[in-house]
Amino acid sequence: MTPPTLNELLLWHAQYHIRGVEMALDEHPRWGMAIAALNLTLQKLDEPRWQIFPSSEAVINTSRRRLLSVRSDPKTTATVQPAPLAAAFPGFTTFTPRLDPARCILCGACSRVCRQQALIQKEDAFHIHSQVCNGCEACHAVCPTDAINVVCAVVKAGEISYPLQQARCQSCQRGFSSWDEDTLQCPICRQHHYGMR
């Protein structure tokens, strides 16, 4: 029996207030690993942990089956409604964009491709809003220098701002944003030799 994903378990926790499962753990060891991962995440969220209870199924004497009608306890199943975890656990996020300013050339490709506006590049700062990131990794796909990636981990959501400086390109004379005032060329001119754009 394959256990649900971590996100499914978190949604069961939030939507149905489930706090444990009953099973024979030696028969389903992967469930034990799934519950352990869930409990580590719930600890970060400051939520109650799940427990695993030993199976309490009664042993049925099949020799008397013809004489007695043995009825098992009714079993119920639950489905979770698809929803972002941010709605179930406000203040936390599953995906966090991580930027490496040493590699970033501030070309703006990541902020233009991000539909959730988790990445916003302005003249004075580069902003990361982790609470709206959905983990699509489009930013990583378009980054020419591998300066940004998305980390999948449940953490407190927040905003990170990197201050930027305004500079003027010595090659094309256009203004551009830079990590420091000493940068002499804009990202486009840095990619071209002999002063060509």
C-alpha positions in Angstrom: 0.0 0.0 0.0 1.6 3.2 -1.2 1.4 6.1 1.3 0.1 9.5 0.3 2.5 12.3 -0.4 3.5 14.8 2.3 1.2 17.5 0.8 -1.7 15.1 0.9 -1.1 14.2 4.5 -0.8 17.9 5.4 -4.1 18.6 3.7 -5.7 15.6 5.6 -4.3 17.1 8.8 -5.8 20.6 8.0 -9.1 19.6 6.4 -10.1 16.6 8.4 -8.1 17.2 11.6 -6.7 13.6 11.4 -4.0 13.0 14.1 -3.1 9.4 13.6 -3.5 6.2 11.6 -4.1 2.6 12.6 -2.1 0.0 10.8 0.4 -2.9 11.1 3.6 -0.9 10.7 5.7 -4.0 10.0 3.5 -4.7 6.9 3.6 -1.1 5.7 7.1 0.3 6.5 6.8 3.1 3.9 3.9 4.5 5.9 6.2 4.8 8.9 8.6 6.9 6.8 5.8 9.1 5.5 4.4 9.7 9.0 7.9 10.5 10.3 8.4 13.1 7.5 5.0 14.5 8.2 5.7 14.9 11.9 9.0 16.8 11.1 7.0 19.2 9.0 4.2 19.5 11.6 6.9 20.4 14.2 8.0 23.3 12.0 4.4 24.4 11.7 3.8 24.1 15.4 1.0 21.7 14.9 0.2 18.5 16.8 2.0 15.3 15.6 0.4 12.2 14.2 0.6 8.8 15.9 0.6 5.3 14.5 -1.6 2.9 16.4 -1.2 -0.9 16.1 -3.9 -2.6 14.1 -6.8 -3.8 16.2 -8.6 -6.0 13.7 -10.2 -9.0 15.4 -9.1 -12.5 14.4 -12.1 -14.2 12.8 -12.7 -17.9 13.4 -13.5 -19.0 9.8 -14.8 -22.4 11.0 -17.9 -20.8 12.4 -18.5 -18.6 9.4 -21.5 -20.6 8.3 -23.2 -20.3 11.7 -22.5 -16.7 12.4 -22.7 -13.7 10.2 -19.5 -11.8 11.1 -19.7 -8.2 10.3 -16.6 -6.1 10.2 -16.5 -2.5 11.4 -17.5 -0.1 8.6 -14.5 1.4 6.8 -14.6 5.0 5.5 -12.3 6.7 3.2 -11.5 10.4 2.8 -10.4 12.5 0.0 -8.8 15.9 0.2 -9.9 18.9 -1.8 -7.0 20.2 -3.9 -5.8 23.4 -2.3 -2.5 25.2 -1.9 -0.8 24.5 1.4 -0.5 28.2 2.0 -4.3 28.3 2.4 -4.3 25.5 4.9 -1.3 26.8 6.8 -1.1 30.6 6.4 2.3 32.1 7.2 4.1 29.1 5.8 5.3 28.2 2.3 6.4 25.0 0.6 8.6 26.6 -2.0 11.3 29.3 -1.5 13.2 30.9 -4.4 16.9 31.2 -3.5 19.1 33.8 -5.2 22.8 33.9 -5.5 23.8 37.6 -6.0 27.3 36.6 -6.9 26.1 34.8 -10.0 23.0 37.0 -10.8 23.6 39.6 -13.6 20.2 41.3 -13.0 18.9 40.6 -16.5 15.3 40.5 -15.2 14.4 37.3 -17.0 13.2 35.5 -13.8 10.9 38.4 -12.7 9.4 38.6 -16.2 8.6 34.9 -16.4 7.2 34.6 -12.8 3.4 34.6 -13.1 2.9 34.5 -9.3 5.1 37.7 -8.9 7.2 35.9 -6.4 10.2 37.6 -7.9 10.1 41.4 -8.5 13.0 43.4 -9.8 12.7 47.1 -9.3 15.3 49.9 -9.7 16.1 50.1 -6.0 15.8 46.4 -4.9 15.2 42.8 -6.0 12.3 41.3 -4.0 11.5 37.7 -3.3 8.0 36.9 -2.0 8.2 33.2 -1.0 4.6 33.0 0.2 3.2 33.2 -3.4 5.8 30.9 -5.1 4.2 27.7 -6.4 7.4 25.9 -7.2 7.0 25.9 -11.0 10.8 26.6 -11.4 10.3 28.8 -14.5 12.7 31.3 -13.0 15.5 28.6 -12.8 14.7 27.5 -16.4 15.3 31.0 -17.9 18.2 32.1 -15.7 21.3 32.3 -18.0 23.8 32.0 -15.1 22.0 29.5 -12.8 21.7 32.2 -10.1 18.3 31.2 -8.9 16.7 27.9 -7.8 13.6 26.9 -5.9 14.0 25.0 -2.6 11.2 22.6 -1.6 10.8 22.8 2.2 8.1 23.9 4.5 9.3 27.2 6.1 7.9 30.4 7.3 6.9 32.6 4.4 8.4 36.0 4.1 9.9 38.7 1.9 13.6 39.0 1.2 14.9 42.3 -0.4 18.3 42.8 -1.9 19.2 46.5 -2.4 20.3 47.6 -5.8 22.3 50.5 -7.1 21.7 52.6 -10.2 24.6 52.8 -12.7 25.2 54.0 -16.3 26.8 51.7 -18.8 30.0 53.0 -20.3 29.4 51.1 -23.6 25.8 52.0 -24.4 25.2 54.9 -22.0 22.0 53.4 -20.7 21.0 53.3 -17.0 20.8 49.9 -15.4 20.5 48.3 -12.0 23.6 46.8 -10.4 24.6 45.1 -7.2 27.2 47.8 -6.6 28.2 51.2 -8.0 31.4 50.0 -9.5 29.9 47.9 -12.3 30.8 49.6 -15.6 28.6 47.7 -18.1 25.0 46.7 -18.3 24.1 42.9 -18.5 23.6 43.1 -22.3 26.9 44.8 -23.1 28.8 42.4 -20.8 27.6 39.6 -23.0 28.9 41.2 -26.2 32.6 41.8 -27.1 34.0 44.7 -29.0 31.3 47.1 -27.8 28.6 45.5 -29.9 25.0 45.0 -28.7 
